[in-house]
Amino acid sequence: MTTHKPIGPVDATKVPRYAGLGTFARLPQIDAVPDYDIAIVGVPFDGGCSFRPGARFGPAGVREASRLLRPGYHVELGVEPVREAQVVDAGDIACTPYNITRAVEEIEEQALPLMAIDKKVVAIGGDHTIALPMLRALNKVHGPVALLHFDAHLDTWDTYFDEPITHGTIFRRAFEEGLLVEDKSMHVGIRGPVYDQKDFLDDHAFGFQIIRCSDIDVIGVPAAIQKVKDRLGDTPVYVSIDIDVLDPAFAPGTGTPEMGGLHSRELLALLRGLDGINIVGADVVEVAPAYDHADITTLAAATVVFDLLGLMVNRDKKANRSGDSALESATA
């Protein structure tokens, strides 16, 4: 972690939460600090969506909803992420809205400088297409990673209207490119019909395991958490959260809503139960504010980002304590 005292968000007891600069949770911009541990970056691209567009406005919407957060102390995780680590808002990645291939290249090029072994990035989408360039960049720092994917949909289809890179094909491409650790990745929250049973056979061949929403109905959240932990172990993990993993009642503002999804409390319980996994990067995608109501979806996404920060900082704290103990033993 950075050695300087972290600069936190604007004090809401002095400047009301609805006022001031609209960074995520009113955190400092990246150029206002000497160094950082976690960067939050917007990726306003939705050229790969297959149904309702509008996720290009997701980063702005999530930032605006994040004003409602009280980002000091995370009660369930027992951590103060923005006080114990330097978290910054890195602004938005600028990419073309007209060419998917070029946009993916631009996202990777601009995301990579934000990443390092000791620096993590949380991307706010944008449609799910952005996960592929984020994974490509992350692999240049960490090598192949496990994927923990929260979504209503598999996103391992081959092409859509002959386009190989869309928001529904990125994880097939990630598998083909060797970006994922073999037999470590998982989908959570999958539901609804598919075009063909072969979709699941292909997904299985790529080495994914699936926890469907209907499985959680049977085994419950604690058992689902254990299955994920057993699968991931201590492997470096990229967590990708499509907001449509939530039922449309809890996330109407998304491009491809699917009935029968997780409740907000279930998603947060699943995430918080994963405390200790080795998250090296993450995204929260598919927030389309134009279809939202009363900021339900944008607030859900902002809360999920805050939970991801808590998980990342807690893991780093435990790793640092472990390193200190090992050093003490070695020098005793």
C-alpha positions as a Python dict, from the first residue, in 0.01 Angstrom:
ca = {
    (1, 'M'): (0, 0, 0),
    (2, 'T'): (106, 359, -47),
    (3, 'T'): (321, 508, 226),
    (4, 'H'): (156, 851, 237),
    (5, 'K'): (-153, 914, 448),
    (6, 'P'): (-449, 847, 218),
    (7, 'I'): (-649, 1144, 100),
    (8, 'G'): (-1012, 1050, 142),
    (9, 'P'): (-1339, 1183, 6),
    (10, 'V'): (-1473, 1530, 70),
    (11, 'D'): (-1600, 1557, 429),
    (12, 'A'): (-1980, 1532, 407),
    (13, 'T'): (-2016, 1707, 742),
    (14, 'K'): (-1864, 2018, 583),
    (15, 'V'): (-1978, 1991, 221),
    (16, 'P'): (-2317, 1823, 165),
    (17, 'R'): (-2305, 1502, -34),
    (18, 'Y'): (-2510, 1652, -316),
    (19, 'A'): (-2254, 1931, -369),
    (20, 'G'): (-1900, 1940, -500),
    (21, 'L'): (-1705, 1751, -764),
    (22, 'G'): (-1879, 1440, -898),
    (23, 'T'): (-1599, 1183, -870),
    (24, 'F'): (-1685, 838, -737),
    (25, 'A'): (-1787, 884, -372),
    (26, 'R'): (-1625, 1231, -404),
    (27, 'L'): (-1280, 1074, -385),
    (28, 'P'): (-975, 1264, -513),
    (29, 'Q'): (-888, 1262, -880),
    (30, 'I'): (-582, 1058, -973),
    (31, 'D'): (-363, 1364, -1038),
    (32, 'A'): (-436, 1508, -692),
    (33, 'V'): (-233, 1244, -504),
    (34, 'P'): (133, 1135, -521),
    (35, 'D'): (45, 764, -551),
    (36, 'Y'): (-252, 531, -523),
    (37, 'D'): (-353, 174, -439),
    (38, 'I'): (-684, 142, -624),
    (39, 'A'): (-806, 339, -923),
    (40, 'I'): (-1171, 360, -1026),
    (41, 'V'): (-1205, 427, -1397),
    (42, 'G'): (-1509, 481, -1614),
    (43, 'V'): (-1535, 304, -1949),
    (44, 'P'): (-1832, 464, -2128),
    (45, 'F'): (-1863, 222, -2422),
    (46, 'D'): (-2178, 36, -2524),
    (47, 'G'): (-2111, -46, -2890),
    (48, 'G'): (-2120, -418, -2816),
    (49, 'C'): (-2469, -438, -2668),
    (50, 'S'): (-2732, -658, -2835),
    (51, 'F'): (-3058, -513, -2703),
    (52, 'R'): (-3112, -182, -2520),
    (53, 'P'): (-2821, 65, -2553),
    (54, 'G'): (-2734, 329, -2295),
    (55, 'A'): (-2459, 180, -2077),
    (56, 'R'): (-2224, 446, -2212),
    (57, 'F'): (-2389, 669, -1953),
    (58, 'G'): (-2324, 416, -1676),
    (59, 'P'): (-2002, 568, -1534),
    (60, 'A'): (-2163, 910, -1495),
    (61, 'G'): (-2477, 760, -1341),
    (62, 'V'): (-2290, 542, -1094),
    (63, 'R'): (-2067, 831, -988),
    (64, 'E'): (-2373, 1049, -928),
    (65, 'A'): (-2545, 777, -721),
    (66, 'S'): (-2223, 723, -522),
    (67, 'R'): (-2279, 1062, -358),
    (68, 'L'): (-2530, 880, -139),
    (69, 'L'): (-2264, 644, 0),
    (70, 'R'): (-2104, 697, 339),
    (71, 'P'): (-1772, 550, 236),
    (72, 'G'): (-1591, 566, 570),
    (73, 'Y'): (-1647, 236, 751),
    (74, 'H'): (-1776, -85, 595),
    (75, 'V'): (-1958, -248, 886),
    (76, 'E'): (-1991, -603, 750),
    (77, 'L'): (-1631, -624, 628),
    (78, 'G'): (-1485, -433, 922),
    (79, 'V'): (-1268, -212, 703),
    (80, 'E'): (-1227, 156, 618),
    (81, 'P'): (-1126, 121, 252),
    (82, 'V'): (-1087, 488, 163),
    (83, 'R'): (-896, 563, 484),
    (84, 'E'): (-672, 256, 487),
    (85, 'A'): (-576, 274, 118),
    (86, 'Q'): (-544, 549, -136),
    (87, 'V'): (-840, 518, -370),
    (88, 'V'): (-870, 758, -662),
    (89, 'D'): (-1102, 836, -948),
    (90, 'A'): (-905, 805, -1272),
    (91, 'G'): (-1173, 965, -1488),
    (92, 'D'): (-1302, 802, -1806),
    (93, 'I'): (-1126, 608, -2079),
    (94, 'A'): (-1186, 776, -2415),
    (95, 'C'): (-1267, 530, -2691),
    (96, 'T'): (-1443, 542, -3024),
    (97, 'P'): (-1816, 463, -3020),
    (98, 'Y'): (-1810, 350, -3385),
    (99, 'N'): (-1565, 59, -3408),
    (100, 'I'): (-1567, -227, -3157),
    (101, 'T'): (-1222, -360, -3246),
    (102, 'R'): (-1058, -20, -3219),
    (103, 'A'): (-1249, 66, -2901),
    (104, 'V'): (-1128, -255, -2736),
    (105, 'E'): (-770, -167, -2831),
    (106, 'E'): (-808, 184, -2690),
    (107, 'I'): (-954, 56, -2363),
    (108, 'E'): (-664, -186, -2316),
    (109, 'E'): (-407, 82, -2403),
    (110, 'Q'): (-549, 329, -2151),
    (111, 'A'): (-625, 79, -1873),
    (112, 'L'): (-279, -80, -1870),
    (113, 'P'): (-90, 224, -1729),
    (114, 'L'): (-328, 224, -1430),
    (115, 'M'): (-232, -134, -1338),
    (116, 'A'): (66, -274, -1152),
    (117, 'I'): (139, -562, -915),
    (118, 'D'): (64, -329, -624),
    (119, 'K'): (-216, -131, -792),
    (120, 'K'): (-570, -246, -862),
    (121, 'V'): (-834, -111, -1098),
    (122, 'V'): (-1214, -120, -1076),
    (123, 'A'): (-1379, -33, -1407),
    (124, 'I'): (-1731, 107, -1427),
    (125, 'G'): (-1896, 28, -1761),
    (126, 'G'): (-2012, 54, -2022),
    (127, 'D'): (-2144, -275, -2158),
    (128, 'H'): (-1978, -607, -2083),
    (129, 'T'): (-1754, -581, -2389),
    (130, 'I'): (-1514, -377, -2174),
    (131, 'A'): (-1422, -685, -1968),
    (132, 'L'): (-1214, -830, -2254),
    (133, 'P'): (-968, -538, -2286),
    (134, 'M'): (-952, -512, -1907),
    (135, 'L'): (-855, -881, -1890),
    (136, 'R'): (-601, -838, -2169),
    (137, 'A'): (-436, -551, -1984),
    (138, 'L'): (-447, -733, -1651),
    (139, 'N'): (-275, -1039, -1804),
    (140, 'K'): (22, -823, -1897),
    (141, 'V'): (70, -754, -1526),
    (142, 'H'): (-46, -1072, -1352),
    (143, 'G'): (-59, -1339, -1622),
    (144, 'P'): (-372, -1557, -1650),
    (145, 'V'): (-633, -1506, -1380),
    (146, 'A'): (-947, -1678, -1259),
    (147, 'L'): (-1275, -1516, -1358),
    (148, 'L'): (-1559, -1476, -1109),
    (149, 'H'): (-1852, -1365, -1321),
    (150, 'F'): (-2184, -1246, -1176),
    (151, 'D'): (-2441, -1228, -1455),
    (152, 'A'): (-2778, -1348, -1581),
    (153, 'H'): (-2606, -1461, -1902),
    (154, 'L'): (-2305, -1680, -1983),
    (155, 'D'): (-2133, -1434, -2222),
    (156, 'T'): (-1949, -1727, -2382),
    (157, 'W'): (-2134, -1725, -2717),
    (158, 'D'): (-1926, -1735, -3034),
    (159, 'T'): (-2048, -1448, -3255),
    (160, 'Y'): (-2349, -1223, -3286),
    (161, 'F'): (-2438, -1113, -3641),
    (162, 'D'): (-2087, -1239, -3730),
    (163, 'E'): (-1923, -999, -3483),
    (164, 'P'): (-1670, -1191, -3266),
    (165, 'I'): (-1646, -927, -2991),
    (166, 'T'): (-1973, -823, -2827),
    (167, 'H'): (-2099, -808, -2471),
    (168, 'G'): (-2214, -1170, -2506),
    (169, 'T'): (-1893, -1323, -2645),
    (170, 'I'): (-1609, -1178, -2441),
    (171, 'F'): (-1543, -1469, -2211),
    (172, 'R'): (-1518, -1716, -2499),
    (173, 'R'): (-1256, -1484, -2648),
    (174, 'A'): (-1082, -1461, -2308),
    (175, 'F'): (-1067, -1842, -2290),
    (176, 'E'): (-939, -1873, -2647),
    (177, 'E'): (-669, -1613, -2583),
    (178, 'G'): (-543, -1794, -2272),
    (179, 'L'): (-633, -1507, -2040),
    (180, 'L'): (-800, -1735, -1783),
    (181, 'V'): (-651, -1993, -1545),
    (182, 'E'): (-776, -2332, -1655),
    (183, 'D'): (-1064, -2481, -1453),
    (184, 'K'): (-1086, -2199, -1199),
    (185, 'S'): (-1353, -1970, -1340),
    (186, 'M'): (-1718, -1948, -1236),
    (187, 'H'): (-2046, -1791, -1339),
    (188, 'V'): (-2288, -1694, -1060),
    (189, 'G'): (-2651, -1589, -1107),
    (190, 'I'): (-2713, -1744, -1450),
    (191, 'R'): (-3079, -1788, -1538),
    (192, 'G'): (-3335, -1784, -1815),
    (193, 'P'): (-3356, -1965, -2150),
    (194, 'V'): (-3076, -1981, -2408),
    (195, 'Y'): (-3068, -2020, -2786),
    (196, 'D'): (-2952, -2381, -2771),
    (197, 'Q'): (-2847, -2644, -2518),
    (198, 'K'): (-2508, -2640, -2689),
    (199, 'D'): (-2445, -2302, -2525),
    (200, 'F'): (-2402, -2482, -2192),
    (201, 'L'): (-2200, -2767, -2343),
    (202, 'D'): (-1957, -2516, -2495),
    (203, 'D'): (-1934, -2326, -2167),
    (204, 'H'): (-1853, -2647, -1980),
    (205, 'A'): (-1582, -2727, -2237),
    (206, 'F'): (-1422, -2391, -2162),
    (207, 'G'): (-1380, -2501, -1799),
    (208, 'F'): (-1644, -2284, -1634),
    (209, 'Q'): (-1859, -2391, -1343),
    (210, 'I'): (-2206, -2241, -1298),
    (211, 'I'): (-2414, -2150, -996),
    (212, 'R'): (-2757, -2068, -1130),
    (213, 'C'): (-3004, -1854, -940),
    (214, 'S'): (-3219, -2166, -907),
    (215, 'D'): (-2923, -2344, -741),
    (216, 'I'): (-2906, -2070, -478),
    (217, 'D'): (-3277, -2124, -413),
    (218, 'V'): (-3186, -2482, -315),
    (219, 'I'): (-2843, -2463, -150),
    (220, 'G'): (-2861, -2108, -10),
    (221, 'V'): (-2611, -1824, -9),
    (222, 'P'): (-2360, -1973, 244),
    (223, 'A'): (-2317, -2291, 38),
    (224, 'A'): (-2280, -2086, -280),
    (225, 'I'): (-2006, -1879, -115),
    (226, 'Q'): (-1822, -2196, -14),
    (227, 'K'): (-1843, -2339, -366),
    (228, 'V'): (-1689, -2020, -506),
    (229, 'K'): (-1412, -2015, -244),
    (230, 'D'): (-1331, -2382, -301),
    (231, 'R'): (-1311, -2319, -675),
    (232, 'L'): (-1095, -2007, -663),
    (233, 'G'): (-860, -2093, -379),
    (234, 'D'): (-584, -1831, -368),
    (235, 'T'): (-568, -1779, -744),
    (236, 'P'): (-558, -1415, -860),
    (237, 'V'): (-916, -1330, -953),
    (238, 'Y'): (-1086, -1082, -1184),
    (239, 'V'): (-1440, -1014, -1061),
    (240, 'S'): (-1683, -908, -1333),
    (241, 'I'): (-2029, -801, -1220),
    (242, 'D'): (-2303, -743, -1473),
    (243, 'I'): (-2572, -552, -1286),
    (244, 'D'): (-2835, -767, -1458),
    (245, 'V'): (-2740, -1046, -1218),
    (246, 'L'): (-2994, -864, -1002),
    (247, 'D'): (-3362, -916, -1067),
    (248, 'P'): (-3518, -631, -1271),
    (249, 'A'): (-3709, -533, -956),
    (250, 'F'): (-3371, -436, -805),
    (251, 'A'): (-3195, -326, -1126),
    (252, 'P'): (-3435, -206, -1395),
    (253, 'G'): (-3171, 21, -1550),
    (254, 'T'): (-2991, -232, -1765),
    (255, 'G'): (-2986, -340, -2128),
    (256, 'T'): (-3089, -706, -2108),
    (257, 'P'): (-3302, -761, -1795),
    (258, 'E'): (-3387, -1121, -1702),
    (259, 'M'): (-3656, -1228, -1459),
    (260, 'G'): (-3579, -1438, -1150),
    (261, 'G'): (-3251, -1273, -1050),
    (262, 'L'): (-3073, -1215, -723),
    (263, 'H'): (-3210, -974, -466),
    (264, 'S'): (-2979, -687, -373),
    (265, 'R'): (-2920, -836, -30),
    (266, 'E'): (-2827, -1174, -180),
    (267, 'L'): (-2567, -1019, -410),
    (268, 'L'): (-2413, -819, -127),
    (269, 'A'): (-2411, -1127, 99),
    (270, 'L'): (-2236, -1330, -172),
    (271, 'L'): (-1973, -1061, -222),
    (272, 'R'): (-1911, -1001, 148),
    (273, 'G'): (-1884, -1375, 207),
    (274, 'L'): (-1589, -1386, -31),
    (275, 'D'): (-1371, -1176, 199),
    (276, 'G'): (-1014, -1303, 160),
    (277, 'I'): (-1014, -1401, -207),
    (278, 'N'): (-730, -1258, -413),
    (279, 'I'): (-901, -993, -627),
    (280, 'V'): (-654, -822, -861),
    (281, 'G'): (-909, -636, -1074),
    (282, 'A'): (-1281, -592, -1123),
    (283, 'D'): (-1558, -433, -1321),
    (284, 'V'): (-1923, -339, -1271),
    (285, 'V'): (-2103, -314, -1604),
    (286, 'E'): (-2429, -282, -1798),
    (287, 'V'): (-2577, 4, -1594),
    (288, 'A'): (-2802, 200, -1832),
    (289, 'P'): (-2948, 496, -1639),
    (290, 'A'): (-3211, 582, -1901),
    (291, 'Y'): (-3412, 273, -1796),
    (292, 'D'): (-3361, 327, -1424),
    (293, 'H'): (-3613, 447, -1168),
    (294, 'A'): (-3525, 657, -862),
    (295, 'D'): (-3155, 562, -902),
    (296, 'I'): (-3224, 200, -794),
    (297, 'T'): (-2974, 50, -1037),
    (298, 'T'): (-2705, 315, -1014),
    (299, 'L'): (-2711, 300, -634),
    (300, 'A'): (-2685, -79, -645),
    (301, 'A'): (-2381, -51, -871),
    (302, 'A'): (-2217, 216, -654),
    (303, 'T'): (-2267, 0, -345),
    (304, 'V'): (-2115, -300, -522),
    (305, 'V'): (-1810, -91, -616),
    (306, 'F'): (-1770, 10, -252),
    (307, 'D'): (-1791, -357, -148),
    (308, 'L'): (-1522, -446, -401),
    (309, 'L'): (-1297, -176, -251),
    (310, 'G'): (-1353, -327, 93),
    (311, 'L'): (-1266, -677, -27),
    (312, 'M'): (-949, -554, -199),
    (313, 'V'): (-824, -354, 98),
    (314, 'N'): (-901, -632, 346),
    (315, 'R'): (-704, -880, 136),
    (316, 'D'): (-406, -645, 113),
    (317, 'K'): (-413, -591, 490),
    (318, 'K'): (-409, -966, 553),
    (319, 'A'): (-129, -1015, 300),
    (320, 'N'): (77, -741, 466),
    (321, 'R'): (21, -894, 811),
    (322, 'S'): (127, -1233, 675),
    (323, 'G'): (441, -1082, 524),
    (324, 'D'): (526, -905, 850),
    (325, 'S'): (481, -1231, 1047),
    (326, 'A'): (702, -1422, 805),
    (327, 'L'): (970, -1152, 830),
    (328, 'E'): (955, -1160, 1211),
    (329, 'S'): (991, -1541, 1210),
    (330, 'A'): (1284, -1525, 970),
    (331, 'T'): (1470, -1265, 1176),
    (332, 'A'): (1390, -1414, 1518),
}
